[in-house]
Each structure stands twice: as structure tokens, then as C-alpha cells.
Amino acid sequence: MTESFLHEDNEVFLKKIPDKLPILPLRNTVAYPFMPLPLSINIPRSMKLIEDAFKGDHLIGLAAMKDSSVIEPMPEQIHEIGTVCILNRIVHLDDDSLQIFLYGFERFRITSWHETEPYLKAGILLHPDTLEHDNELEAAFRTLQTLSKEFISLLPNIPAAAHDYIDKIKDPRHLLYLVASNIQIKLKDAQKLLETDSVKDKLHLLIFHLSYEKEILKLKQKIQSDVNRSMEKKHHEYYLRQQLKAIQKELGESQESQSDVDEYTEKIEKAGLPDEAKQEALRELKRMGEMSRNSAEYGVIKTYLDWIVDLPWQIRTEDELDINHARTVLDDDHYDLADVKNRILEYLAVRQLVNTRRIQSEPDTIGNENQAMGAILCFAGPPGVGKTSLGQSIARSLGRKFTRMSLGGMRDEAEIRGHRRTYIGAMPGRIIQAIKRAGSRNPVFMLDEVDKIGSDWRGDPSSALLEVLDPAQNNTFRDHYLNVDFDLSDVIFITTANQLEAIPPPLKDRMEIIQLEGLYETLPLKKGIVFHWFYGFLFHNTFITVTS
């Protein structure tokens, strides 16, 4: 059954409400029945309305404005549904404004507008809510009660008596307007709640908004709790650090240690380290800050941090992929060697093509891109034919830095991968050392005498080179000393050898062999004279020896 719902205590009073009332527009506020409402008034038209109402029957109608930016709204800019309120008290403030206190009684609907000067007056019709007596209403009412108590329990400084007060409320309208006036609801939603006729529908709307506000409040409390824990932790750490400083000061080592920590902190931030390397560096720096400068471990960590921050993690040179320029450089540096130069130009042309097509930006062609960009050239030939100088010419044609490492007689795998920091005097491997010397993460790296690597009980360096020269693996090369990944995929590796038979087959499979001929060629001439023509590959001179 649906019926107009009115409080018995208010029935007599509501019958005395006239059908014409002065209308006070509300900005960013909605007035609800049964709720007190304090307001500040400083607009002359509204102040006039309040003064006249206070002298009369104290009754005014409050209706929300559609556009809060309007100073003095006209009838079409005000919502039709509002609340009849009684003016209880007026306080005149020093700035000539008014502070008023009202109490809402019942909803009304504006039926017609009568006056706009000196303030708004309109014909009204009381528009009470409708109440449906059924189980759904009871369930919604109890749900709102439970949610309200849960919401209150999340608020700070709320007395326990508030829960008891909610339990004592038996009027669904009184509870829903009490809750609606004390939670944050958007103006349009608050007005929609006021305009809805059915109490059951109002309860459903308010339960939705209250559930949302409760979740927001939970998240807010969680964030605040996390912040408080963080602050407490920082305060605790600050207290401990102050104690540590006092102890270090007594030992006479506080200023120097802190100076080192500050210096390396700044270096780590400027070095552009990857996440893994940065975390490792900060972890070691924290350990160093807790040690005495006289400790042996202090010097070990300091040396490690020097290597970490000095490596060119983000420093690289841009390639000058111009085939004509490369041809000019090769011709200037080397005489003849047409086949070798052509193969080198083909290698550079492939790099230019790959860069132009940007294969690396296509996920399904990453493997092909690695193979194209990561081909390993091996210059094979007798000593002195210009193998190393060809690598220098490639670096000059690309505008890259050049570095070299001789592998002749190397028998210790640690020369490639470095020593673990547990050993006294540990250092990074020669690969990392050469990268640091070059000052760039993408140099041309010449590995000389790859055929003269040996192996014994200390390991097999050729096996360690398998990872270095493999384009599919060297992007995560891990030196034992650094113990973090270093990307070698941008490095152009070039190897040299005198005898291909001495190179281990797995290592040879990773390289493309370019054969260079010997230094001279013997030509028989008439009358038994033999001329030996020596080609100066580095110097454009021809030496002739005549024998009879």
C-alpha cells in the first residue's frame, strides 16, 4: 500500500504552511527535511528575504540552483523541488553578512512564480514522500542502518553513542535524510535523491552512494595508515642514524664516511644505471655507509662502486651509416684488398638496411634483427696483412670508438668473465675493462689472435667467448665481478686469426670468415729474374727485390 507519509507531530504545523513562500536559492547545497542547515548569506536580495521572513512567519522555501555560477538566479534557473524550512536564528557578522540557522520540514514543488523583486516568491504545493510498507522497504532500511554504523566506525573522533542513536531511529525518512546530509554526494545526485518520491527508491539510491563513500573512506584510511607507517619508519631510521652519527663522531670517522656516501649517491643517480645495477649499487652503498673507513671491506666496496658508476651504461655513439663514406675510409687506409673491402661494405650495408627498416620495432622479427646486426667478422690471414687496421677503419667509418684485446696465450676463463668479489684483488674481466676504456657501450671491439686461446685447469676461455659473441645471449652478459647484466648487443665484435684450424668449432660457427692473402706474390720474369712485389697495405709504397 502506498500512502503520503507525514509525522503526526508535524501534521498541524504543515497544514499552516501557506501556498505562497519566498524562495531562497541555494548554491552547491541541497536542503533536506528534518535536518538543520546553517547558511552564510551575503547577497543583498537574499539578505532582504531573510530579514522579511524573520519579521514574519519565519517560513521560507529552499531550492537548489541549476547553475552555481549565477549570482542572482531567475525562476528558470532553480529546481522545482525544494524543502520548506523554518528560520530559527540570525547572526549579523562584522562583514555585513548574515549567518542563519534553519530547520527543514517537508518537500515542496513550485507550481508557479509570483514575484522576482525584491526577491523570489512562488506558489508551492507540499510534496511529501511516499512510503511503501513491504519487506523490501524493511530490508533496505536495515541495510542502510548497518552501512551507516560501518561508515561511522571509519570516521575519526566519533563517539560510540552515534551507533546507539542510529539504532533508535525508526523512521526511514529521518535516517536517509540524516545520512544524506552528512556524506559527500555530488549536487546532481543529492537533488535527484530529494526529487525521488518513493522512500524505498531513495533508500536504494542512498545505499549505493554510502557504499561508494565507505570504500573511498577505507582506501583513504589505508593510504593514511601506509603513510603513517612510512613516516614512523623514517623517524625510527632518522633516530638510529643520529645515534650512528654520534658514535662515528666519537670514533672520528663520521664526516669522511658520510662524504663518501653522499658522493656515490650522486654518482649513482647520474650514471643512468639499469634497475638491477642501481639496486645492487645502492645495496652496496648502504653497506659501505654502515662500515668504518678503516675496514678492509670498505675499500672493496668502494672499488666496486667505482667500476659500477664509471661504466658507460647509457653512453653510445651514433652510427654514420654512409656506404660511400665507408668506401672512402677503407680506400684511404688500405691499398688493394678489393674483395675484403667489398665484403666489409656489404656488412655495413646490411646494418644500414636493418636500421632504415627498423626491424627492431617489430616484435616478430627480433630474432632476424639480432642476426643481421650481430654478425661476427673474422679476418684470417698471416701476420702483418692489416687485419687489425681493418677493424680500426670500420670503427672510423662508423664514427665509433675502437678498442682491442689480445687473446694470445689466454688460459684463464676469469680473463673473460672476471673474478668473483670473494677473491682478494678481484677485478672485472677484460671485456668489461675494454668497454670502460672505450667510454662507449657500442664500440668496435677487436679480439686479436682468437686462434691462440688455450685451456687448462683454470677453465676454457673459448667457451666463455661463446656467450660474448652470440647476438642472442650477449645482451645479458654477466661479469662475475659486477654480478649484474651488461648489454653487449650494441658492440661490433671483430676477431682475427692466423690459422682457422686452431679455432674451436663452436666458436668458429659464430663467425663469418674473411680470408686475407699474404704480403707478397712471386712472379717469374724472363732470363731467370724473379721480382718479389711487396704490397704495402698500410703505406702506398711498392718494394721490388731483384734476384738472378
C-alpha positions in Angstrom: 0.0 0.0 0.0 1.3 3.4 -0.9 0.4 6.5 1.1 1.5 10.0 1.9 3.8 9.9 4.9 3.8 12.7 7.4 4.9 12.9 11.0 2.0 13.0 13.4 3.7 15.8 15.4 4.1 17.9 12.3 0.7 17.5 10.7 -0.9 20.5 12.4 2.1 22.7 11.6 2.3 21.5 8.0 -1.4 22.5 7.5 -0.5 26.0 8.4 2.2 26.4 5.7 0.9 28.9 3.2 0.7 28.1 -0.5 3.0 31.0 -1.3 6.5 31.3 0.0 9.7 33.4 -0.5 12.2 31.2 -2.3 15.9 31.3 -1.3 18.2 29.8 -4.0 20.9 27.5 -2.7 24.3 27.4 -4.3 26.1 23.9 -4.2 23.8 22.8 -1.4 20.5 20.8 -1.1 18.3 21.2 1.9 16.6 18.0 3.3 13.5 17.6 5.5 14.1 17.1 9.3 17.7 18.4 9.0 19.2 21.6 10.5 21.1 23.7 8.0 23.4 26.7 8.7 24.0 29.1 5.9 26.0 32.2 5.2 24.2 35.0 3.3 25.9 38.0 1.7 23.8 38.7 -1.4 21.6 41.8 -0.9 18.5 40.2 -2.4 18.8 37.1 -0.2 19.6 39.2 2.9 16.4 41.2 2.3 14.4 37.9 2.0 15.8 36.7 5.4 15.1 39.9 7.2 11.5 40.0 6.0 10.9 36.3 6.8 12.3 36.7 10.3 9.9 39.6 10.9 7.0 37.4 9.6 6.2 33.7 10.0 9.9 32.6 9.7 8.9 30.2 6.8 10.9 30.1 3.5 11.4 27.7 0.7 14.9 26.5 -0.1 15.6 25.2 -3.6 18.9 24.4 -5.3 20.2 26.4 -8.3 20.9 24.6 -11.6 23.9 26.7 -12.3 26.0 27.7 -9.2 27.9 30.4 -11.1 24.9 32.6 -11.3 24.8 35.3 -8.6 21.1 36.1 -8.6 19.3 33.3 -10.4 15.9 33.7 -12.1 13.0 31.2 -11.8 14.1 29.1 -14.8 17.5 28.6 -13.2 16.1 27.0 -10.0 15.0 23.4 -9.4 11.2 22.9 -8.9 11.6 20.5 -5.9 12.8 22.0 -2.6 12.3 22.0 1.1 10.2 24.2 3.4 12.3 25.4 6.3 11.8 27.5 9.4 14.2 30.3 10.2 15.4 29.8 13.8 18.1 32.3 14.3 20.0 35.2 12.6 23.5 36.3 13.4 24.8 39.6 12.0 28.6 39.3 11.2 31.2 42.1 11.1 31.5 41.9 7.3 27.8 42.9 6.9 26.8 39.3 6.0 24.4 37.0 7.8 24.7 33.7 9.5 21.4 31.9 9.6 20.2 28.6 11.1 17.2 26.8 9.6 15.4 23.5 10.1 13.8 21.6 7.2 10.2 20.3 7.5 8.9 19.0 4.2 9.4 18.8 0.5 7.5 21.1 -1.8 7.0 21.6 -5.5 6.9 25.0 -7.1 3.7 25.4 -9.0 4.0 29.0 -10.2 6.2 32.1 -9.9 4.6 35.2 -8.5 7.4 37.8 -7.9 11.1 38.3 -8.7 11.5 41.6 -6.9 12.7 42.4 -4.3 13.3 38.7 -4.1 11.7 35.5 -5.5 8.3 34.3 -4.4 6.5 31.3 -5.7 3.3 29.3 -5.3 4.1 25.9 -3.8 2.4 22.6 -3.1 3.6 20.3 -0.4 5.0 17.2 -1.9 5.6 14.6 0.9 7.5 11.3 0.2 5.5 8.1 -0.4 6.1 5.2 1.8 5.6 1.6 0.7 5.1 -0.9 3.6 6.7 -4.1 2.5 9.6 -6.4 3.3 11.8 -4.8 0.7 11.5 -1.4 2.5 12.4 -3.0 5.8 15.4 -4.8 4.3 16.6 -1.6 2.6 16.1 0.3 5.9 18.1 -2.2 7.9 20.9 -2.3 5.2 21.2 1.5 5.5 21.4 1.3 9.3 24.2 -1.3 9.1 26.1 0.6 6.4 25.7 3.8 8.4 27.2 2.3 11.5 30.1 0.8 9.5 30.7 4.2 7.9 30.7 5.9 11.3 33.2 3.4 12.6 35.6 4.5 9.9 35.4 8.2 10.9 37.8 9.6 13.5 36.7 11.1 16.8 33.1 9.8 16.5 31.6 8.8 19.9 30.2 5.4 20.4 26.8 6.9 21.2 26.4 7.6 17.5 25.8 3.9 16.9 23.1 3.8 19.6 21.4 6.9 18.1 21.2 5.2 14.7 19.7 2.1 16.2 17.0 4.2 17.9 15.8 5.8 14.6 12.7 4.0 13.4 11.6 6.5 10.7 13.2 5.5 7.3 12.9 9.1 6.0 14.6 10.5 9.0 17.5 8.1 8.7 18.0 8.5 5.0 18.0 12.4 5.2 20.3 12.2 8.2 22.8 10.1 6.3 22.4 12.1 3.0 23.2 15.4 4.8 26.4 14.0 6.4 28.1 12.3 3.5 29.7 13.8 0.3 27.3 13.5 -2.6 27.5 15.3 -5.9 25.0 18.1 -6.2 23.1 16.5 -9.0 22.8 13.2 -7.1 21.7 15.0 -3.9 19.0 16.8 -5.9 18.0 13.5 -7.5 17.7 12.0 -4.1 15.4 14.8 -2.9 13.3 14.7 -6.1 12.7 10.9 -5.9 9.2 10.3 -4.5 9.4 6.8 -3.2 11.2 6.3 0.1 12.2 2.8 -1.0 13.8 4.2 -4.1 15.5 6.8 -2.0 16.9 4.1 0.2 18.3 2.2 -2.7 20.0 5.3 -4.1 21.5 6.3 -0.8 22.8 2.7 -0.1 24.6 2.9 -3.4 26.2 6.3 -2.6 27.0 5.3 1.0 28.7 2.0 -0.1 30.8 4.0 -2.5 31.8 6.6 0.2 32.6 3.8 2.6 35.0 2.2 0.1 36.6 5.5 -0.5 37.0 6.1 3.2 38.6 2.6 3.6 41.1 3.4 0.9 41.8 6.8 2.4 42.4 5.2 5.8 44.7 2.5 4.2 46.7 5.2 2.4 46.9 7.2 5.6 48.0 4.2 7.5 50.7 3.4 5.0 51.9 6.9 5.1 52.0 6.9 8.9 53.9 3.6 8.9 56.3 5.0 6.4 56.7 8.2 8.5 57.2 6.1 11.7 59.8 4.0 9.9 61.6 7.1 8.6 61.5 8.7 12.1 62.9 5.5 13.5 65.7 5.4 10.9 66.4 9.0 11.5 66.8 8.4 15.2 69.1 5.4 14.5 71.2 7.4 12.0 71.6 10.2 14.5 72.8 7.7 17.1 75.2 6.2 14.4 76.5 9.7 13.7 77.1 10.3 17.3 79.0 7.0 17.6 81.0 7.8 14.4 81.8 11.2 15.7 83.3 9.7 18.8 85.4 7.5 16.6 86.4 10.4 14.4 85.1 9.0 11.1 81.6 10.4 10.6 82.4 13.2 8.2 84.6 11.3 5.9 82.2 8.3 5.7 79.1 10.5 5.1 81.0 12.4 2.5 81.8 9.2 0.6 78.1 8.1 0.8 76.8 11.4 -0.5 79.4 11.5 -3.3 78.5 8.0 -4.5 74.8 8.6 -4.1 75.1 11.5 -6.6 77.2 9.4 -8.9 74.7 6.6 -9.0 71.9 8.9 -9.8 73.9 10.5 -12.7 75.2 7.2 -14.1 71.8 6.2 -15.6 72.1 2.6 -14.3 69.6 -0.1 -15.2 67.2 -1.1 -12.4 69.2 -4.2 -11.4 72.5 -2.4 -11.4 71.1 0.5 -9.5 69.6 -1.7 -6.8 72.9 -3.6 -6.4 74.9 -0.3 -6.2 72.5 1.2 -3.6 72.7 -2.0 -1.5 76.5 -2.0 -1.5 76.5 1.8 -0.8 74.2 1.2 2.2 76.7 -1.5 3.5 79.6 0.9 3.0 77.8 3.7 4.9 77.5 1.4 7.9 81.2 0.5 7.9 84.3 2.1 9.3 86.6 3.6 6.7 89.4 1.5 8.3 87.6 -1.7 7.4 89.1 -3.8 4.6 85.6 -4.4 3.2 85.1 -0.6 2.9 87.8 -0.4 0.3 86.5 -3.4 -1.6 83.0 -1.9 -1.8 84.4 1.5 -2.8 86.4 -0.1 -5.7 83.2 -2.0 -6.8 81.2 1.2 -6.8 83.9 3.0 -8.9 83.5 0.3 -11.5 79.7 0.5 -11.5 79.4 4.2 -11.9 82.3 4.6 -14.4 80.9 2.1 -16.9 79.2 3.7 -20.0 75.7 2.3 -19.2 73.9 4.9 -21.3 76.8 6.5 -23.3 76.8 5.5 -27.0 77.9 7.0 -30.3 75.5 7.4 -33.3 76.5 5.3 -36.3 77.4 7.1 -39.5 75.9 4.6 -41.9 77.1 6.0 -45.2 78.4 3.4 -47.6 80.2 6.0 -49.8 82.0 7.4 -46.7 82.9 3.9 -45.6 84.4 3.1 -49.0 86.4 6.3 -48.9 87.8 5.5 -45.5 88.7 1.9 -46.5 90.4 3.1 -49.7 92.4 5.8 -47.8 93.6 3.3 -45.2 94.3 0.2 -47.3 95.7 -0.4 -50.8 94.1 -3.1 -52.9 92.2 -5.8 -50.9 89.2 -5.2 -53.2 87.4 -8.5 -52.2 87.9 -7.8 -48.5 86.6 -4.2 -48.8 83.6 -5.3 -50.8 82.7 -7.8 -48.1 83.1 -5.2 -45.4 80.9 -2.8 -47.3 78.2 -5.5 -47.7 78.3 -6.0 -43.9 77.9 -2.2 -43.3 75.1 -2.0 -46.0 73.2 -4.7 -44.2 73.4 -2.7 -40.9 72.2 0.4 -42.8 69.3 -1.6 -44.3 68.3 -3.0 -40.9 68.5 0.4 -39.3 66.4 2.0 -42.1 63.7 -0.6 -41.9 63.8 -0.5 -38.1 63.4 -4.2 -37.8 63.9 -4.0 -34.1 60.5 -2.2 -33.7 58.6 -5.3 -35.0 58.3 -8.0 -32.3 58.0 -10.8 -34.7 61.3 -10.0 -36.4 63.5 -9.5 -33.3 65.4 -12.7 -34.0 66.2 -11.8 -37.6 67.3 -8.3 -36.5 69.8 -9.8 -33.9 71.3 -12.0 -36.6 71.6 -9.1 -39.1 73.0 -6.6 -36.6 75.1 -9.1 -34.7 77.2 -10.9 -37.4 80.8 -11.5 -36.2 83.5 -10.9 -38.8 86.8 -12.9 -38.5 89.8 -11.6 -40.5 92.0 -14.6 -41.2 95.5 -14.4 -42.7 99.2 -14.3 -42.0 100.7 -11.8 -39.6 101.1 -8.2 -40.9 98.5 -8.2 -43.6 96.4 -5.5 -42.0 93.7 -7.4 -40.0 93.7 -5.1 -37.0 93.9 -2.0 -39.1 90.8 -3.1 -41.0 88.9 -3.1 -37.7 90.2 0.4 -37.0 88.9 1.5 -40.4 85.5 0.1 -39.7 85.3 2.0 -36.5 86.4 5.2 -38.2 83.9 4.8 -41.0 81.0 4.3 -38.5 82.2 7.0 -36.1 82.5 4.6 -33.3 85.2 4.2 -30.6 87.7 1.4 -31.2 89.1 -1.0 -28.6 91.1 -4.2 -28.8 92.0 -7.2 -26.7 94.7 -9.8 -27.4 93.7 -13.4 -26.7 97.0 -14.9 -27.4 98.1 -17.3 -24.7 95.0 -16.7 -22.6 94.2 -19.8 -20.5 92.1 -18.4 -17.6 88.3 -18.1 -18.1 88.3 -15.3 -15.5 90.1 -13.1 -18.0 86.8 -13.0 -19.9 84.2 -13.2 -17.2 86.1 -11.5 -14.3 86.8 -12.7 -10.8 84.2 -13.1 -8.1 84.5 -10.4 -5.4 85.2 -13.0 -2.7 88.8 -13.2 -4.0 91.4 -10.8 -2.9 92.3 -8.3 -5.6 89.3 -9.3 -7.8 88.7 -7.3 -10.9 86.2 -7.3 -13.8 87.1 -9.3 -16.9 89.0 -7.8 -19.8 85.7 -7.4 -21.8 84.3 -5.0 -19.2 87.7 -3.3 -18.8 87.9 -2.7 -22.5 84.3 -1.3 -22.6 85.2 1.1 -19.8 88.4 2.2 -21.6 86.4 2.9 -24.8 83.9 5.1 -22.8 81.0 3.9 -25.0 78.6 1.0 -24.8 78.8 0.4 -28.6 82.5 0.4 -29.7 84.1 -1.7 -32.4 85.8 -4.4 -30.3 88.7 -6.3 -31.9 89.5 -9.7 -30.4 93.0 -10.4 -31.7 94.6 -13.9 -32.1 91.4 -15.8 -31.4 93.1 -19.0 -32.6 95.8 -18.8 -29.9 93.4 -19.3 -26.9 94.4 -22.2 -24.6 92.7 -24.1 -21.9 93.8 -25.8 -18.7 92.6 -26.4 -15.1 91.6 -22.7 -14.8 88.9 -23.1 -17.4 88.4 -22.7 -21.1 88.2 -19.0 -22.3 86.9 -20.0 -25.7 83.7 -21.4 -24.0 83.3 -18.1 -22.2 83.6 -16.3 -25.6 80.6 -18.3 -26.9 78.2 -16.1 -24.9 80.1 -12.9 -25.7 79.9 -13.5 -29.5 76.4 -14.8 -29.6 73.9 -12.0 -30.5 71.1 -13.9 -28.9 72.8 -14.0 -25.5 75.2 -11.1 -25.1 72.5 -8.6 -24.2 72.6 -10.1 -20.7 76.4 -10.7 -20.3 77.1 -11.1 -16.6 80.6 -10.4 -15.4 81.4 -12.3 -12.2 82.8 -9.2 -10.5 79.9 -6.9 -11.3 77.3 -9.6 -10.9 74.8 -7.6 -12.9 73.8 -7.8 -16.6 75.6 -5.6 -19.1 74.3 -5.3 -22.6 76.9 -6.1 -25.2 74.4 -6.4 -28.1 75.3 -3.0 -29.5 79.1 -3.8 -29.6 80.5 -4.8 -33.1 82.9 -7.7 -32.4 85.6 -8.4 -34.9 88.1 -11.3 -34.5 91.4 -12.0 -36.1 93.2 -15.3 -36.6 96.3 -16.8 -38.3 95.2 -20.4 -38.6 91.5 -21.3 -38.7 92.1 -24.9 -37.8 93.1 -23.9 -34.2 89.8 -22.2 -33.5 87.3 -24.5 -31.6 84.4 -25.4 -34.0 81.6 -24.0 -31.8 83.4 -20.6 -31.7 84.1 -20.7 -35.4 80.4 -21.3 -36.2 79.6 -17.9 -34.7 81.9 -16.1 -37.0 82.0 -15.2 -40.7 85.5 -15.8 -42.1 87.1 -13.2 -44.4 90.4 -14.6 -45.8 93.3 -12.2 -46.4 96.2 -13.2 -48.7 99.9 -13.0 -47.8 102.0 -9.9 -48.2 103.7 -10.7 -51.4 103.4 -12.7 -54.6 106.3 -14.1 -56.7 106.2 -13.5 -60.5 108.7 -15.3 -62.8 110.3 -13.0 -65.4 112.5 -13.7 -68.5 116.2 -14.7 -68.2 115.6 -16.3 -64.8 115.0 -13.0 -63.0 112.3 -13.2 -60.3 110.6 -10.0 -58.9 109.1 -10.1 -55.5 106.4 -7.5 -55.3 105.6 -6.4 -51.7 102.3 -4.7 -51.3 102.3 -2.1 -48.5 98.8 -2.4 -47.3 99.2 0.4 -44.7 101.5 2.5 -46.8 101.0 3.1 -50.5 104.6 2.1 -51.5 105.9 -0.8 -53.7 109.2 -2.5 -52.8 110.9 -4.5 -55.5 113.7 -7.0 -54.9 115.6 -8.4 -57.9 117.4 -11.7 -57.8 119.1 -13.5 -60.7 
